[in-house]
């Protein structure tokens, strides 16, 4: 029963915190590379501006070639690399300008800030300098090769920043109407629920989903506490649902329980119900704990086929 009491305390603190609830009304930073993977992010920002929410900065970061073109003449190699970088840089920034202009067609588009250097560092530094409330990026749907090559920018930004990150799939160009939030009853999850509720459009639906790992299912069954555990989780979810619904009467809030790993359960349910995005909170863990337990946010961003909102851990987590 102590779990339920702690849950209610954390819920009240999270819902009363002003920042997660009003991310779309704050300072937004659109970080885009002009590719199709960022079309949704640019379109969503433009749609929000059409609705009167438009405190947005646009950042385009060009990453120069990491090494010179091989050549027997080092000076020739350097000049070749510089010429190649110049052409690629011009093409890159032109592509971004065209993307933003298309998204804001018929309206004045925000100016694009041009930066050169490592994209993740540039995005994180720009977000801190402009006191950004929400970083909006594109989301590339990963192939097996993408996973072998390495993590994408959106995932690396979530690890490096202390700001919420909304990785938007190319298909999401309107304010979302359906969201699924991973609930583990931590403060991070409560903030994610509040943030997602603030992003869902009027008349939309927010689902609070708790996934119980299979090891916990087996342990609870073996110890004879499966039913008490289930009753406690159900009561805690209903308490959270009631609190969120009272603060956000303009949307419908429901709850779901699943057995299985959280990232897989969240994504499967979200896809099955045609949700627009999933939301999770990142936990503050030691390197050892992270290596052993992994991260739901990391798993989602690596496997996502729809948009993902990630809330960073707070100082009191």
N, C-alpha and C positions, 0 to 999 in steps of 0.2 A: 504493500500500500504506500510505502514511502516514495516509490517511483512516481505514483500519481500525484502526490503532494508536490514533489520537486517539479514535475511537469507543469502544474498550474502556476507555480511561482515563476518559472522560466517563461511561460507563455505570456503572463501579464507584463513582465519586464520587456519582452520583445515587441509586443504589440504596441506598447506605449512609447517605444523608441521612435522618434520622428523620421530618422533618415531612411530606413528600409522601405517605409510606406510610400515615400514620395520620390522615388528615384527618377521617374519620368519628368518630374517638375523641377529637377535640379540641373546642374551643369552636365551636359552630355558630351562625350568625346567619341566621335566616329573615326576609327582607325581603319583605313581601307587601302587595298593595293590595286583597286580598279578592276579586279577580275570578277568573273561571274559568281564566285563564291561569296563576294561581298555585295552583290546586287540586293539581297534581302535587307542587309543592314542599312544600306543607303536608302532603299525604298521606305523602310520603317521610319527612319529619321525624318524623311521628307513628309511622310503621312502625319507624324506627330506635329511637325511644323504647320501643316495645313489645319490642324485642330487647335492651334494656338500655343502649343508647347514647343518652344524653339530657342533654347539656350544651348546651342551646339557649336562645337569646334570640329573641324575636319582635319585629320592628320594623315599625310601620305609619307611613308618612310622608304626611301630607296636604299637598298643594300648594295654597295659596289662589289665588283668581283673580288673574291677573297685572295686570288693569286694572279700573277701576270701570265699572259699567254706564253707558252714555251718558245724560246728562240735562242739561237746561238749568240745573238747580240742583245745584251741586257737592256741597253738604252732603247733599242727598237722594240723589244718586248714591252717596256714600260709605256712607250708612246702608243703602241697598238692597244694595250689595255685601257689607257686613258681615252682613246678615241672610241673604243667599244663601249666603255662606261658612259661616255657622253651621249652616244646614240641611244643606249638602253635607258639612261636616266630621262632623256627627253621623251622617249616613248612611254615610259612608266608614268610620268607626271601628266602627260597628255591623256592617257587612258583614265587616270583618276578624275581629271577635270571633266571629261566626257561623261563618266559614270554619274558624278554628282549633278551635272547639268541635266542629264536624262531624268534622274530621280526627282529633281525640283522643277521639271518642265512647267512653264507658265508662271513660275515664282522666282524671286531672287535667291540664287543659291549661295550658301555660305562660302567664304573664301577657303581655299585649301592651303594649309600650312605645309610647305615642302621641307623635308628633313632628309639628310643622308646619314647612314650609319646602321648599327644593329637595330632591327625593328623593335624587338622586345624592350630593350633599354630605352629607346626613344619614346615608345608609347608610355611606359611607366613614368618616365621623367616628365613628359608632357602632362600626364594626368595629375601628378603631384603639383606641378607648377601652376596649373589652371584650377586647382581645387576641384577636380572632376568628381561628380557623384556616381556616374555610371560610364564605364567604358563599353562601347558597342563595336564589335568586330564581326567580320564574316566568319562563317563556319564551313570548312571544306569537309564534305562527306568522304570518309576515309576508305581507301582501298587497302588490300593486304600490303601492297608495295609501300603505301604511305606509312603504314605502321612499322614496316621494317626500316624505312629511311630515317624516321624520327618524328618527334612530336611537332605539331603545328603551332603557329604563332599564338592562337587563342589560348591554348593550354599553357604555354610557357608564360604568357602574360598573367594568367590567374595565379601562377605560382610566385610571380615576382612582385605583384602589386598588392596594396592594402585596400583597393577599391573593388566594388562589385563589377563583374564582367558579364556582359550579355553577348554570347556567341550566337549570331543569328543565321539560320539556314537561308539559302537563296529563295526558298518558297514563301518565307514570312515577310510580307511587305505591308501588312495592316496591323493595327494594334491587336495583340493576341486576345482570343476569346476563350481559350481553354488551356489550363496549365495543370501540371502534376508536380507536387512537392514531396521530396523524400523526407520523411519524419523519423528521426531516431531519438527525439525528445531532448536533444541538446540545444543550447542557446543558439548555436549556428543554424540549426534547422528551424527554430522559431523565427529567426530573422529572415530566413529564406521564405518562409510562409508569408510573412508580412510584406516582403518585397514583391513576391509573385502576385499577391492579392492587389497590390497597388498598380501592377502592370496590366492585369486582365481588364478588358474593356467592360463597360456596363452591360449587364445581362449575361456575362460569361460565367464560366464554371471553374472552380479551383478544387482539385482533389488532393487530399492529404493522405499519402500512402506510406504505410509502415511495412517494411520488409524484414522478416526474421530469418537470419542465416540458418541454413540447414543443420549446422552443428548445434545451434541453440535449440532448434526444434527437437533434435534427438536427445539432447541433454534434459530438456524439460520433460519429455515423455518418459525417459528412464527414471527421473527423480519424482515422477508423479505430480509435477506442478504445472502440467500443460494447461489444464482448464483454468486454474487461478491466474496463470500468466496471461492467457487469452482474455480473461475478464478484465484484468488490470489494463492491458493494452487498449482494449475496446473502450473502457471508461476514460482512459487518458486521451484517446483520439477524439471521442465525443466531446470531452471538455474543451479540447483545443478547437474543434470545429465550432462549438458554440461561441467561443471567445472571438475567433476570426469572423464568423458570420455577424456577430453583433457590431463589430467595428467596420465591416464592409457589407452593409445591407444591399448594395447595388449588384452583388454577384451571388451565385449559388456556391455553397461550400459543402463538399461531401467527403467521406472517408473510405479508405480501402485498406485491407490487410492482405499481405502475400507472404508466402514462405519462399526463401531463396535469397541469393545475393542481391544487395540493394540496387546496384547499377543495372543489372539485368532485369530485375523486377520492374524498376522505374521505366526503363526504355520499352520493355515489352508492353506494359500497360499503356504508356503514352501513345505508342504506335497503334495499338489496337483500338484506342478510343479517339484517334485522330487529334491528339492534343497538339497545340502550337509550340509549347516548350515545356521543359522540365526544369526544376529549380532545386538546388542543394546548397548547403552551407559547408564550407571547408573547416576542418578541425585543426587546432594547434597541437601538433604532435612532435615528438622527438624523431630524429632520423631513424632510430631503430624501430620505433612504433610504426612509422610510415612504411618502412621496408617490409615489416611483417604483415601489417594490416592493409596496406595499400590505401587508395583514395577513391571514393565514389565519384568525386568530381573528375579525377583523371580518367577513370574508366569510361565515364559518360562522354567526355570530350574526345576520347580516342575512338569510340564506337558510334557516336551520335549520328542519327539520320534526321534529327530535328533540333531546333534551337535549345540552347542550354544557358541558364542563368546561374552564376556561381557567386555566392556571398562569401567574403573573406572572414577569417576568424577575428573576433573582437579582442580587445585587451583583457577583458574579464573572462574569456573562455578558459 
